[in-house]
Amino acid sequence: MKIVRKATGFDGGVVNVKYTFTSTNSKTGNMIQQWITPESWERDSRADKIDVKDSTEVCKDCPLMSTCYVKKGYALMGLKSSAKSKNYAVGCEKDNISKFTDEFVRFGAFGEPVLAGEKATKQITQVASSWTGYTHQWRDLKYHWANQYFMASVEDVKGKREANSLGYRTFRVADSLDEMLSDEVLCPASKEAGRKATCKDCKLCKGSSSKAKNIFIIKH
């Protein structure tokens, strides 16, 4: 079961904001997943013909687009199937708020969660048991509201410090454990941490709503 509504993408095109209510992702745990995909993807007659390389409408200038793990293997086919699926109810988040109540939500399983907007994000987080989310658009002051809900996704110390100065907690990807700073903690769901907890159990990646340290992870 999915719910879906329309929103505006980075280039002004129409995008779909969808939610799936079950997940077999072993890292995150079973939680509601938010998918933001270009509406143009649904115009292809077959899901396997969708060109996911053309995702700037929902990913903009994300530096990880070329290596995005969601675009690989089974995750890729799941993304395509989600884009094509017609098994959904149409409506905004508020109309379906009971589905989010006391549930754990993963914002931006694919696509930038800022595109769902501040209003819808706030409505969900007010009733959800917890959530997780990451944004690469933390430098854009138009989305400054997102620091309360999402982690700033960064790839170096300079970016981390800049994001912190803007009120964001950060999720930093690096090459070695030796690079971890004193105000960072290793992601408990990572291989390096022994996969001590799923994202659903951890609850650290919820922006400035949590007062925990910044999060650090080895590139994967």
N, C-alpha and C positions, 0 to 999 in steps of 0.2 A: 504494500500500500504506500502511495506517495501523495503529497500535496504539492501544488505548484502555483506560482504566480509569476507575473511578468515584472521585469525591472529594466533599467537602462544600463548598458555596458559602458566601458571606458571610451569607446569610439562613437557612442550615441546609438548603437544598435540595440535591438531587443535581446534580452537574456532571460533564461528561465531560472527561477530560484526554486529548487525542489528539495524535499526531505524524504529520506527513507528511514523506516522505523525499526529495522533490525540490521545487525552487522556481525560478520564472522571475523572481523579484523582482530588478530591475536594481540597486537600492540595496544590498540585503543580500548578493546573490550566492546561488549555489545552496547551500542548507544545510537541515538538518532544522528544521522549524517546529513549535512547540508551540501547540496551539489548545485553549483552555479555554472550553467553552460549556455553557449550562444544558441539562440533559437534557430539559427540557420542550420545547425547540425541535424535538426529534425526533418529538414527538407530532403535529406538523402534517403533513397528508398531502402537501403540496407545499412545496418549499423556498422558493418565492417568496412564500409566505404567512407566513413567519416574521417576527415583529415584533422586529427587532434593537434597537429603542429600549428594550425590556425586557431590559436586560443588567446590572442592578444585582447580580444573583446572582454574577456573575463580575467585574464592574468596580467594584462598590460605589459610592464617591463620587468617582470619577475626574473631575477638573475638565474633562477634554477629551472626555467622553462625547458631547456634542452636536456636536462638530466632528471626531470620530474618523475618520481617513482610511480605516481598515479598513472602515468602514460606507458607503463611497462606491463607485460605479461597479462595475468588474469585481471589485475586492477584496470588495465587498459580496456579490456572487453567489458568489464563491469561499468566503466565510465561510458562506453559507447551504448551499452544496453540501457543505462539510465537516461541517456540523451534521447533515445528512441522510444522508450516505454510510454504507452498510453494508459497504463494502469494507475491512474492517479485521480484525486479529487482536486478541483480547482478552488482556490480560495486563499486569502491572506493568512498570515500567522495568527492574527487575533481571532479570526473565524474558527480556527482549529486549536485554540490555546489549550484545551483540555488534553490534547495529545502530547503536549510538551510538559505538562504539570508533573512535577516530581521525577522527571526523566533527566538523563545526562545527554547533552547535545554537543556534537562536534561541528563547529562552524567552519565552512570552507574545506570540506573533504576534497573538493575540487573547485577552483575559482576563488577569487578574492572575496572574503566575507563582508568587506565594507560595502559591496554592491547591494547587499540585502538591506542596508540602511540602518540608521541609528534607532528609529522607532521600532522596527520589527525585532531588532537585536535586543533592545531593552525589554520589550514585551515577553520575549522568550526567557531571558535570564531572570526576570522577576518571579517566574513560576518554576523554572527548571531546578533540579536538585544541584546541578553544577554544569559546567561546560568547559570546552577547550577551543582555542582559536588562535590563528596566526595571520599577520598581515605584513606585506612588503611595502604597503603604501603609507608607512608611518611618517615619512617626510612631508607628505601632503597635508597641510593644515586643514583642508576641507574635511579630512577624516580624523581630525584630532580627537573626536569623541570616542574613537575606537580604542584608545589606550586603557580605558576602564575595563574593556572586555577581552581584548586580544593581545597576544604577545607580539612585539616587534621582531620579525624574523631578520636576523643579521648574519653576515658572513665574516666579519672582522671586528677587531677591538675598536677601531675608529667609529664604525657604525653603531656598535654597542653603546659607546659613550654618548654619541649624538642622540640616539633613541632614548637613553636614560634621561638625558637633559630635557627631553620633550615630555617626560612623564610616563614613558613606557617601561615596563619590564621587558627583558629581551630573551629570545631563544636563539642562541648562537651556535652555528655549525663551524667546526674547526677540524684540522687534520690530526691533532695529537692531544692526548690528555694533559701533556705538559703545558698546553696553552691555557688551561682553565684558570680563571682569576679568583681571588678571594671572595668576591661577591657573587660568585656563580656556584651552582650545584649541578652535579651530573644528573641527567635525565634518568629517573628510576626505571623507565620502561625500555631503556637502551640496552644493547648487547653488553656494552662495557660495564654497566651497573648490575649485570646479571639478571636483567629483566625482573627486578624485584616487585614491580607493580605495573598494571595496565594504566593507561591514561585515565580510565574511569575511576580507578582506585586512588590514583595519585592526586588529581585535582589541583596541580600547581600552575598549569598554563591557562590562567583565566585573567590575564592582564593585571592592571593595578588594583583589581578587586581583591587580589591576594597580596599579602605583604611579604611573601616568601622571596628568596634570592632569585636572581636571574638564572635561566636554565642553559645548560651547556650540553652539547652532544657531538659525537664524532661523526664526520661525514659518512653517509651511507647511501 
